[in-house]
Amino acid sequence: MKQRFNGIAPETYRDQQRRLEQRAREIEKQLNTPPAPQPQLRPPPGTAMRMQGDQAGRDALKQNRIDMKARLEAIKQDRIQAKPNEHHQTNNKGKSL
């Protein structure tokens, strides 16, 4: 700053030129980059783990649903098998009295 008041020295011109060229390169770089991020085929970093977790949760829910259906079918089969036995037992009890 003092050099500007006392007179412009040659190194100040070089410093200004370097600073302006640096700023020009930064502006050029900003102009060459797209304003919005371009769509990518890969998910951004960090989402892959979440997607894997979501998929694992869905798989677990599907497995639970399959297990519940199997349990319900087993209960239905037990009821069907138990009903004729109950009917025969009640008839037998009534006859024995």
Biopython code that builds the backbone (N, CA, C, O; Angstrom):
import numpy as np
from Bio.PDB.StructureBuilder import StructureBuilder

atoms = [
    (1, "MET", "N", (0.816, -1.193, 0.000)),
    (1, "MET", "CA", (0.000, 0.000, 0.000)),
    (1, "MET", "C", (0.860, 1.258, 0.000)),
    (1, "MET", "O", (0.565, 2.221, -0.709)),
    (2, "LYS", "N", (1.903, 1.246, 0.781)),
    (2, "LYS", "CA", (2.760, 2.419, 0.853)),
    (2, "LYS", "C", (3.397, 2.699, -0.494)),
    (2, "LYS", "O", (3.651, 3.854, -0.837)),
    (3, "GLN", "N", (3.655, 1.653, -1.256)),
    (3, "GLN", "CA", (4.277, 1.853, -2.555)),
    (3, "GLN", "C", (3.350, 2.635, -3.477)),
    (3, "GLN", "O", (3.824, 3.413, -4.304)),
    (4, "ARG", "N", (2.058, 2.447, -3.352)),
    (4, "ARG", "CA", (1.125, 3.184, -4.209)),
    (4, "ARG", "C", (1.144, 4.681, -3.883)),
    (4, "ARG", "O", (1.003, 5.520, -4.773)),
    (5, "PHE", "N", (1.317, 5.001, -2.621)),
    (5, "PHE", "CA", (1.355, 6.415, -2.266)),
    (5, "PHE", "C", (2.663, 7.064, -2.700)),
    (5, "PHE", "O", (2.692, 8.234, -3.081)),
    (6, "ASN", "N", (3.722, 6.305, -2.639)),
    (6, "ASN", "CA", (5.029, 6.854, -2.974)),
    (6, "ASN", "C", (5.339, 6.739, -4.452)),
    (6, "ASN", "O", (6.247, 7.408, -4.945)),
    (7, "GLY", "N", (4.626, 5.930, -5.146)),
    (7, "GLY", "CA", (4.908, 5.682, -6.551)),
    (7, "GLY", "C", (4.778, 4.193, -6.810)),
    (7, "GLY", "O", (4.955, 3.386, -5.897)),
    (8, "ILE", "N", (4.476, 3.828, -8.027)),
    (8, "ILE", "CA", (4.243, 2.435, -8.356)),
    (8, "ILE", "C", (5.569, 1.792, -8.730)),
    (8, "ILE", "O", (6.254, 2.239, -9.650)),
    (9, "ALA", "N", (5.915, 0.756, -8.016)),
    (9, "ALA", "CA", (7.141, 0.025, -8.276)),
    (9, "ALA", "C", (6.858, -1.079, -9.290)),
    (9, "ALA", "O", (5.710, -1.505, -9.411)),
    (10, "PRO", "N", (7.880, -1.563, -10.034)),
    (10, "PRO", "CA", (7.672, -2.611, -11.036)),
    (10, "PRO", "C", (7.154, -3.919, -10.440)),
    (10, "PRO", "O", (6.362, -4.605, -11.086)),
    (11, "GLU", "N", (7.580, -4.288, -9.216)),
    (11, "GLU", "CA", (7.084, -5.538, -8.638)),
    (11, "GLU", "C", (5.591, -5.441, -8.315)),
    (11, "GLU", "O", (4.897, -6.458, -8.311)),
    (12, "THR", "N", (5.092, -4.242, -8.047)),
    (12, "THR", "CA", (3.665, -4.085, -7.788)),
    (12, "THR", "C", (2.880, -4.402, -9.051)),
    (12, "THR", "O", (1.821, -5.026, -8.986)),
    (13, "TYR", "N", (3.391, -3.976, -10.193)),
    (13, "TYR", "CA", (2.731, -4.318, -11.455)),
    (13, "TYR", "C", (2.708, -5.837, -11.641)),
    (13, "TYR", "O", (1.707, -6.399, -12.085)),
    (14, "ARG", "N", (3.805, -6.485, -11.303)),
    (14, "ARG", "CA", (3.850, -7.950, -11.421)),
    (14, "ARG", "C", (2.858, -8.600, -10.455)),
    (14, "ARG", "O", (2.164, -9.554, -10.809)),
    (15, "ASP", "N", (2.801, -8.069, -9.228)),
    (15, "ASP", "CA", (1.848, -8.609, -8.252)),
    (15, "ASP", "C", (0.415, -8.428, -8.735)),
    (15, "ASP", "O", (-0.408, -9.338, -8.634)),
    (16, "GLN", "N", (0.129, -7.242, -9.259)),
    (16, "GLN", "CA", (-1.220, -6.999, -9.779)),
    (16, "GLN", "C", (-1.521, -7.932, -10.947)),
    (16, "GLN", "O", (-2.610, -8.499, -11.041)),
    (17, "GLN", "N", (-0.555, -8.079, -11.823)),
    (17, "GLN", "CA", (-0.750, -8.944, -12.985)),
    (17, "GLN", "C", (-0.992, -10.387, -12.535)),
    (17, "GLN", "O", (-1.891, -11.052, -13.047)),
    (18, "ARG", "N", (-0.195, -10.870, -11.583)),
    (18, "ARG", "CA", (-0.377, -12.227, -11.062)),
    (18, "ARG", "C", (-1.756, -12.388, -10.425)),
    (18, "ARG", "O", (-2.446, -13.379, -10.663)),
    (19, "ARG", "N", (-2.146, -11.414, -9.623)),
    (19, "ARG", "CA", (-3.435, -11.467, -8.944)),
    (19, "ARG", "C", (-4.584, -11.445, -9.951)),
    (19, "ARG", "O", (-5.554, -12.190, -9.809)),
    (20, "LEU", "N", (-4.472, -10.588, -10.973)),
    (20, "LEU", "CA", (-5.522, -10.514, -11.991)),
    (20, "LEU", "C", (-5.577, -11.790, -12.829)),
    (20, "LEU", "O", (-6.662, -12.258, -13.173)),
    (21, "GLU", "N", (-4.417, -12.353, -13.157)),
    (21, "GLU", "CA", (-4.406, -13.610, -13.911)),
    (21, "GLU", "C", (-5.004, -14.750, -13.084)),
    (21, "GLU", "O", (-5.724, -15.600, -13.607)),
    (22, "GLN", "N", (-4.696, -14.753, -11.801)),
    (22, "GLN", "CA", (-5.270, -15.775, -10.920)),
    (22, "GLN", "C", (-6.789, -15.641, -10.877)),
    (22, "GLN", "O", (-7.511, -16.634, -10.970)),
    (23, "ARG", "N", (-7.262, -14.413, -10.736)),
    (23, "ARG", "CA", (-8.709, -14.177, -10.695)),
    (23, "ARG", "C", (-9.347, -14.533, -12.037)),
    (23, "ARG", "O", (-10.456, -15.067, -12.075)),
    (24, "ALA", "N", (-8.652, -14.241, -13.139)),
    (24, "ALA", "CA", (-9.178, -14.578, -14.465)),
    (24, "ALA", "C", (-9.287, -16.098, -14.625)),
    (24, "ALA", "O", (-10.264, -16.593, -15.187)),
    (25, "ARG", "N", (-8.292, -16.832, -14.134)),
    (25, "ARG", "CA", (-8.364, -18.304, -14.197)),
    (25, "ARG", "C", (-9.536, -18.829, -13.366)),
    (25, "ARG", "O", (-10.232, -19.754, -13.786)),
    (26, "GLU", "N", (-9.753, -18.237, -12.183)),
    (26, "GLU", "CA", (-10.871, -18.666, -11.343)),
    (26, "GLU", "C", (-12.218, -18.391, -12.016)),
    (26, "GLU", "O", (-13.126, -19.220, -11.969)),
    (27, "ILE", "N", (-12.331, -17.223, -12.638)),
    (27, "ILE", "CA", (-13.574, -16.886, -13.343)),
    (27, "ILE", "C", (-13.784, -17.830, -14.515)),
    (27, "ILE", "O", (-14.898, -18.300, -14.743)),
    (28, "GLU", "N", (-12.728, -18.109, -15.253)),
    (28, "GLU", "CA", (-12.817, -19.026, -16.392)),
    (28, "GLU", "C", (-13.250, -20.418, -15.927)),
    (28, "GLU", "O", (-14.066, -21.080, -16.568)),
    (29, "LYS", "N", (-12.692, -20.835, -14.814)),
    (29, "LYS", "CA", (-13.053, -22.142, -14.264)),
    (29, "LYS", "C", (-14.525, -22.174, -13.858)),
    (29, "LYS", "O", (-15.222, -23.159, -14.100)),
    (30, "GLN", "N", (-14.998, -21.079, -13.233)),
    (30, "GLN", "CA", (-16.399, -21.009, -12.837)),
    (30, "GLN", "C", (-17.325, -21.022, -14.042)),
    (30, "GLN", "O", (-18.391, -21.638, -14.009)),
    (31, "LEU", "N", (-16.916, -20.341, -15.107)),
    (31, "LEU", "CA", (-17.756, -20.295, -16.304)),
    (31, "LEU", "C", (-17.800, -21.639, -17.021)),
    (31, "LEU", "O", (-18.805, -21.972, -17.649)),
    (32, "ASN", "N", (-16.735, -22.402, -16.934)),
    (32, "ASN", "CA", (-16.688, -23.694, -17.619)),
    (32, "ASN", "C", (-17.411, -24.804, -16.861)),
    (32, "ASN", "O", (-17.748, -25.834, -17.447)),
    (33, "THR", "N", (-17.653, -24.608, -15.572)),
    (33, "THR", "CA", (-18.374, -25.634, -14.821)),
    (33, "THR", "C", (-19.871, -25.403, -14.979)),
    (33, "THR", "O", (-20.308, -24.253, -15.024)),
    (34, "PRO", "N", (-20.664, -26.462, -15.063)),
    (34, "PRO", "CA", (-22.108, -26.296, -15.216)),
    (34, "PRO", "C", (-22.716, -25.679, -13.953)),
    (34, "PRO", "O", (-22.224, -25.921, -12.851)),
    (35, "PRO", "N", (-23.774, -24.891, -14.102)),
    (35, "PRO", "CA", (-24.361, -24.232, -12.940)),
    (35, "PRO", "C", (-25.018, -25.208, -11.967)),
    (35, "PRO", "O", (-25.022, -24.978, -10.757)),
    (36, "ALA", "N", (-25.570, -26.293, -12.496)),
    (36, "ALA", "CA", (-26.205, -27.301, -11.641)),
    (36, "ALA", "C", (-25.456, -28.614, -11.808)),
    (36, "ALA", "O", (-24.905, -28.877, -12.877)),
    (37, "PRO", "N", (-25.428, -29.432, -10.783)),
    (37, "PRO", "CA", (-24.752, -30.722, -10.932)),
    (37, "PRO", "C", (-25.445, -31.578, -11.982)),
    (37, "PRO", "O", (-26.673, -31.621, -12.056)),
    (38, "GLN", "N", (-24.659, -32.240, -12.773)),
    (38, "GLN", "CA", (-25.196, -33.085, -13.833)),
    (38, "GLN", "C", (-25.731, -34.381, -13.240)),
    (38, "GLN", "O", (-25.172, -34.892, -12.269)),
    (39, "PRO", "N", (-26.808, -34.919, -13.811)),
    (39, "PRO", "CA", (-27.317, -36.191, -13.294)),
    (39, "PRO", "C", (-26.296, -37.300, -13.487)),
    (39, "PRO", "O", (-25.595, -37.355, -14.497)),
    (40, "GLN", "N", (-26.230, -38.167, -12.514)),
    (40, "GLN", "CA", (-25.271, -39.259, -12.564)),
    (40, "GLN", "C", (-26.019, -40.578, -12.529)),
    (40, "GLN", "O", (-27.124, -40.672, -11.996)),
    (41, "LEU", "N", (-25.400, -41.587, -13.105)),
    (41, "LEU", "CA", (-26.007, -42.903, -13.080)),
    (41, "LEU", "C", (-25.829, -43.568, -11.724)),
    (41, "LEU", "O", (-26.629, -44.420, -11.337)),
    (42, "ARG", "N", (-24.802, -43.190, -11.013)),
    (42, "ARG", "CA", (-24.554, -43.751, -9.686)),
    (42, "ARG", "C", (-25.200, -42.864, -8.634)),
    (42, "ARG", "O", (-25.281, -41.649, -8.815)),
    (43, "PRO", "N", (-25.662, -43.454, -7.535)),
    (43, "PRO", "CA", (-26.168, -42.606, -6.455)),
    (43, "PRO", "C", (-25.014, -41.861, -5.801)),
    (43, "PRO", "O", (-23.887, -42.356, -5.787)),
    (44, "PRO", "N", (-25.283, -40.679, -5.259)),
    (44, "PRO", "CA", (-24.213, -39.942, -4.599)),
    (44, "PRO", "C", (-23.663, -40.718, -3.411)),
    (44, "PRO", "O", (-24.353, -41.571, -2.853)),
    (45, "PRO", "N", (-22.425, -40.428, -3.020)),
    (45, "PRO", "CA", (-21.844, -41.165, -1.892)),
    (45, "PRO", "C", (-22.677, -40.958, -0.630)),
    (45, "PRO", "O", (-23.174, -39.865, -0.359)),
    (46, "GLY", "N", (-22.810, -42.020, 0.117)),
    (46, "GLY", "CA", (-23.599, -41.946, 1.338)),
    (46, "GLY", "C", (-24.990, -42.506, 1.175)),
    (46, "GLY", "O", (-25.576, -42.989, 2.144)),
    (47, "THR", "N", (-25.539, -42.454, -0.034)),
    (47, "THR", "CA", (-26.889, -42.977, -0.236)),
    (47, "THR", "C", (-26.870, -44.466, -0.512)),
    (47, "THR", "O", (-27.886, -45.139, -0.339)),
    (48, "ALA", "N", (-25.729, -44.993, -0.940)),
    (48, "ALA", "CA", (-25.667, -46.430, -1.231)),
    (48, "ALA", "C", (-25.927, -47.227, 0.037)),
    (48, "ALA", "O", (-26.630, -48.237, 0.002)),
    (49, "MET", "N", (-25.376, -46.789, 1.139)),
    (49, "MET", "CA", (-25.581, -47.492, 2.402)),
    (49, "MET", "C", (-27.047, -47.423, 2.809)),
    (49, "MET", "O", (-27.615, -48.407, 3.283)),
    (50, "ARG", "N", (-27.655, -46.257, 2.620)),
    (50, "ARG", "CA", (-29.063, -46.108, 2.970)),
    (50, "ARG", "C", (-29.927, -46.990, 2.086)),
    (50, "ARG", "O", (-30.871, -47.620, 2.563)),
    (51, "MET", "N", (-29.605, -47.037, 0.791)),
    (51, "MET", "CA", (-30.375, -47.865, -0.128)),
    (51, "MET", "C", (-30.231, -49.338, 0.229)),
    (51, "MET", "O", (-31.203, -50.090, 0.153)),
    (52, "GLN", "N", (-29.041, -49.753, 0.613)),
    (52, "GLN", "CA", (-28.839, -51.141, 1.023)),
    (52, "GLN", "C", (-29.620, -51.432, 2.297)),
    (52, "GLN", "O", (-30.187, -52.515, 2.447)),
    (53, "GLY", "N", (-29.651, -50.478, 3.207)),
    (53, "GLY", "CA", (-30.411, -50.650, 4.441)),
    (53, "GLY", "C", (-31.897, -50.747, 4.165)),
    (53, "GLY", "O", (-32.590, -51.575, 4.757)),
    (54, "ASP", "N", (-32.399, -49.892, 3.255)),
    (54, "ASP", "CA", (-33.809, -49.956, 2.881)),
    (54, "ASP", "C", (-34.137, -51.294, 2.255)),
    (54, "ASP", "O", (-35.171, -51.890, 2.553)),
    (55, "GLN", "N", (-33.257, -51.765, 1.386)),
    (55, "GLN", "CA", (-33.490, -53.053, 0.729)),
    (55, "GLN", "C", (-33.474, -54.190, 1.743)),
    (55, "GLN", "O", (-34.283, -55.113, 1.653)),
    (56, "ALA", "N", (-32.565, -54.130, 2.699)),
    (56, "ALA", "CA", (-32.510, -55.166, 3.740)),
    (56, "ALA", "C", (-33.787, -55.140, 4.573)),
    (56, "ALA", "O", (-34.310, -56.191, 4.944)),
    (57, "GLY", "N", (-34.286, -53.949, 4.865)),
    (57, "GLY", "CA", (-35.540, -53.827, 5.610)),
    (57, "GLY", "C", (-36.710, -54.403, 4.833)),
    (57, "GLY", "O", (-37.556, -55.093, 5.402)),
    (58, "ARG", "N", (-36.762, -54.127, 3.542)),
    (58, "ARG", "CA", (-37.839, -54.672, 2.703)),
    (58, "ARG", "C", (-37.762, -56.187, 2.631)),
    (58, "ARG", "O", (-38.779, -56.876, 2.705)),
    (59, "ASP", "N", (-36.548, -56.698, 2.488)),
    (59, "ASP", "CA", (-36.384, -58.160, 2.446)),
    (59, "ASP", "C", (-36.838, -58.794, 3.757)),
    (59, "ASP", "O", (-37.471, -59.849, 3.755)),
    (60, "ALA", "N", (-36.512, -58.149, 4.871)),
    (60, "ALA", "CA", (-36.928, -58.678, 6.175)),
    (60, "ALA", "C", (-38.446, -58.651, 6.302)),
    (60, "ALA", "O", (-39.041, -59.592, 6.826)),
    (61, "LEU", "N", (-39.081, -57.572, 5.824)),
    (61, "LEU", "CA", (-40.541, -57.504, 5.870)),
    (61, "LEU", "C", (-41.173, -58.581, 5.002)),
    (61, "LEU", "O", (-42.161, -59.199, 5.397)),
    (62, "LYS", "N", (-40.609, -58.807, 3.825)),
    (62, "LYS", "CA", (-41.130, -59.869, 2.959)),
    (62, "LYS", "C", (-41.015, -61.223, 3.641)),
    (62, "LYS", "O", (-41.945, -62.028, 3.591)),
    (63, "GLN", "N", (-39.885, -61.476, 4.275)),
    (63, "GLN", "CA", (-39.686, -62.750, 4.961)),
    (63, "GLN", "C", (-40.664, -62.896, 6.121)),
    (63, "GLN", "O", (-41.217, -63.974, 6.338)),
    (64, "ASN", "N", (-40.882, -61.805, 6.871)),
    (64, "ASN", "CA", (-41.852, -61.850, 7.967)),
    (64, "ASN", "C", (-43.251, -62.141, 7.442)),
    (64, "ASN", "O", (-43.996, -62.908, 8.051)),
    (65, "ARG", "N", (-43.610, -61.535, 6.316)),
    (65, "ARG", "CA", (-44.930, -61.769, 5.732)),
    (65, "ARG", "C", (-45.078, -63.226, 5.317)),
    (65, "ARG", "O", (-46.127, -63.832, 5.538)),
    (66, "ILE", "N", (-44.040, -63.787, 4.721)),
    (66, "ILE", "CA", (-44.075, -65.198, 4.318)),
    (66, "ILE", "C", (-44.207, -66.091, 5.550)),
    (66, "ILE", "O", (-44.976, -67.052, 5.547)),
    (67, "ASP", "N", (-43.454, -65.770, 6.603)),
    (67, "ASP", "CA", (-43.532, -66.555, 7.842)),
    (67, "ASP", "C", (-44.926, -66.466, 8.461)),
    (67, "ASP", "O", (-45.462, -67.467, 8.936)),
    (68, "MET", "N", (-45.510, -65.270, 8.457)),
    (68, "MET", "CA", (-46.846, -65.108, 9.023)),
    (68, "MET", "C", (-47.874, -65.879, 8.221)),
    (68, "MET", "O", (-48.771, -66.493, 8.800)),
    (69, "LYS", "N", (-47.763, -65.862, 6.893)),
    (69, "LYS", "CA", (-48.687, -66.634, 6.058)),
    (69, "LYS", "C", (-48.557, -68.121, 6.352)),
    (69, "LYS", "O", (-49.560, -68.831, 6.421)),
    (70, "ALA", "N", (-47.333, -68.593, 6.527)),
    (70, "ALA", "CA", (-47.120, -70.009, 6.838)),
    (70, "ALA", "C", (-47.725, -70.356, 8.196)),
    (70, "ALA", "O", (-48.331, -71.416, 8.351)),
    (71, "ARG", "N", (-47.566, -69.464, 9.188)),
    (71, "ARG", "CA", (-48.159, -69.710, 10.506)),
    (71, "ARG", "C", (-49.681, -69.740, 10.431)),
    (71, "ARG", "O", (-50.322, -70.589, 11.050)),
    (72, "LEU", "N", (-50.263, -68.802, 9.662)),
    (72, "LEU", "CA", (-51.723, -68.776, 9.513)),
    (72, "LEU", "C", (-52.222, -70.054, 8.848)),
    (72, "LEU", "O", (-53.235, -70.619, 9.259)),
    (73, "GLU", "N", (-51.512, -70.503, 7.827)),
    (73, "GLU", "CA", (-51.904, -71.755, 7.167)),
    (73, "GLU", "C", (-51.808, -72.931, 8.131)),
    (73, "GLU", "O", (-52.671, -73.809, 8.126)),
    (74, "ALA", "N", (-50.773, -72.956, 8.954)),
    (74, "ALA", "CA", (-50.627, -74.039, 9.936)),
    (74, "ALA", "C", (-51.768, -74.003, 10.942)),
    (74, "ALA", "O", (-52.290, -75.050, 11.325)),
    (75, "ILE", "N", (-52.160, -72.807, 11.372)),
    (75, "ILE", "CA", (-53.279, -72.681, 12.317)),
    (75, "ILE", "C", (-54.573, -73.151, 11.670)),
    (75, "ILE", "O", (-55.363, -73.854, 12.299)),
    (76, "LYS", "N", (-54.797, -72.764, 10.403)),
    (76, "LYS", "CA", (-56.005, -73.203, 9.695)),
    (76, "LYS", "C", (-56.040, -74.719, 9.581)),
    (76, "LYS", "O", (-57.081, -75.338, 9.801)),
    (77, "GLN", "N", (-54.909, -75.315, 9.238)),
    (77, "GLN", "CA", (-54.850, -76.771, 9.119)),
    (77, "GLN", "C", (-55.113, -77.435, 10.469)),
    (77, "GLN", "O", (-55.809, -78.449, 10.536)),
    (78, "ASP", "N", (-54.564, -76.873, 11.540)),
    (78, "ASP", "CA", (-54.805, -77.426, 12.877)),
    (78, "ASP", "C", (-56.282, -77.333, 13.239)),
    (78, "ASP", "O", (-56.840, -78.263, 13.822)),
    (79, "ARG", "N", (-56.916, -76.216, 12.895)),
    (79, "ARG", "CA", (-58.338, -76.048, 13.195)),
    (79, "ARG", "C", (-59.179, -77.051, 12.413)),
    (79, "ARG", "O", (-60.108, -77.655, 12.950)),
    (80, "ILE", "N", (-58.835, -77.218, 11.130)),
    (80, "ILE", "CA", (-59.591, -78.165, 10.306)),
    (80, "ILE", "C", (-59.446, -79.574, 10.868)),
    (80, "ILE", "O", (-60.421, -80.322, 10.933)),
    (81, "GLN", "N", (-58.243, -79.933, 11.269)),
    (81, "GLN", "CA", (-58.021, -81.269, 11.822)),
    (81, "GLN", "C", (-58.663, -81.405, 13.200)),
    (81, "GLN", "O", (-59.112, -82.493, 13.562)),
    (82, "ALA", "N", (-58.713, -80.341, 13.959)),
    (82, "ALA", "CA", (-59.254, -80.405, 15.316)),
    (82, "ALA", "C", (-60.779, -80.442, 15.312)),
    (82, "ALA", "O", (-61.371, -81.039, 16.212)),
    (83, "LYS", "N", (-61.428, -79.830, 14.337)),
    (83, "LYS", "CA", (-62.890, -79.771, 14.312)),
    (83, "LYS", "C", (-63.530, -81.158, 14.231)),
    (83, "LYS", "O", (-64.429, -81.431, 15.027)),
    (84, "PRO", "N", (-63.130, -82.045, 13.332)),
    (84, "PRO", "CA", (-63.770, -83.367, 13.320)),
    (84, "PRO", "C", (-63.524, -84.125, 14.616)),
    (84, "PRO", "O", (-64.415, -84.831, 15.087)),
    (85, "ASN", "N", (-62.357, -84.001, 15.195)),
    (85, "ASN", "CA", (-62.077, -84.684, 16.453)),
    (85, "ASN", "C", (-62.966, -84.162, 17.571)),
    (85, "ASN", "O", (-63.458, -84.941, 18.388)),
    (86, "GLU", "N", (-63.176, -82.847, 17.616)),
    (86, "GLU", "CA", (-64.042, -82.269, 18.638)),
    (86, "GLU", "C", (-65.470, -82.763, 18.455)),
    (86, "GLU", "O", (-66.157, -83.064, 19.431)),
    (87, "HIS", "N", (-65.911, -82.847, 17.213)),
    (87, "HIS", "CA", (-67.274, -83.289, 16.932)),
    (87, "HIS", "C", (-67.457, -84.733, 17.382)),
    (87, "HIS", "O", (-68.468, -85.072, 17.997)),
    (88, "HIS", "N", (-66.487, -85.577, 17.077)),
    (88, "HIS", "CA", (-66.576, -86.974, 17.492)),
    (88, "HIS", "C", (-66.511, -87.099, 19.002)),
    (88, "HIS", "O", (-67.206, -87.930, 19.587)),
    (89, "GLN", "N", (-65.696, -86.294, 19.630)),
    (89, "GLN", "CA", (-65.581, -86.380, 21.085)),
    (89, "GLN", "C", (-66.885, -85.968, 21.756)),
    (89, "GLN", "O", (-67.300, -86.581, 22.739)),
    (90, "THR", "N", (-67.527, -84.943, 21.234)),
    (90, "THR", "CA", (-68.788, -84.511, 21.849)),
    (90, "THR", "C", (-69.866, -85.564, 21.643)),
    (90, "THR", "O", (-70.673, -85.811, 22.539)),
    (91, "ASN", "N", (-69.884, -86.189, 20.463)),
    (91, "ASN", "CA", (-70.873, -87.229, 20.221)),
    (91, "ASN", "C", (-70.616, -88.426, 21.116)),
    (91, "ASN", "O", (-71.556, -89.015, 21.650)),
    (92, "ASN", "N", (-69.362, -88.788, 21.283)),
    (92, "ASN", "CA", (-69.035, -89.921, 22.132)),
    (92, "ASN", "C", (-69.414, -89.644, 23.580)),
    (92, "ASN", "O", (-69.912, -90.521, 24.285)),
    (93, "LYS", "N", (-69.172, -88.419, 24.008)),
    (93, "LYS", "CA", (-69.509, -88.081, 25.385)),
    (93, "LYS", "C", (-71.021, -88.151, 25.590)),
    (93, "LYS", "O", (-71.503, -88.619, 26.622)),
    (94, "GLY", "N", (-71.743, -87.687, 24.605)),
    (94, "GLY", "CA", (-73.194, -87.710, 24.743)),
    (94, "GLY", "C", (-73.732, -89.128, 24.763)),
    (94, "GLY", "O", (-74.696, -89.411, 25.474)),
    (95, "LYS", "N", (-73.130, -90.022, 23.999)),
    (95, "LYS", "CA", (-73.598, -91.401, 23.931)),
    (95, "LYS", "C", (-73.248, -92.170, 25.195)),
    (95, "LYS", "O", (-74.005, -93.044, 25.619)),
    (96, "SER", "N", (-72.119, -91.857, 25.796)),
    (96, "SER", "CA", (-71.696, -92.611, 26.966)),
    (96, "SER", "C", (-72.541, -92.268, 28.184)),
    (96, "SER", "O", (-72.652, -93.081, 29.102)),
    (97, "LEU", "N", (-73.113, -91.133, 28.211)),
    (97, "LEU", "CA", (-73.918, -90.772, 29.373)),
    (97, "LEU", "C", (-75.173, -91.537, 29.318)),
    (97, "LEU", "O", (-76.020, -91.398, 30.200)),
]
sb = StructureBuilder()
sb.init_structure("model")
sb.init_model(0)
sb.init_chain("A")
sb.init_seg("    ")
for serial, (resi, resn, name, xyz) in enumerate(atoms, 1):
    if name == "N":
        sb.init_residue(resn, " ", resi, " ")
    sb.init_atom(name, np.array(xyz, "f"), 0.0, 1.0, " ", f" {name:<3s}", serial, name[0])
structure = sb.get_structure()
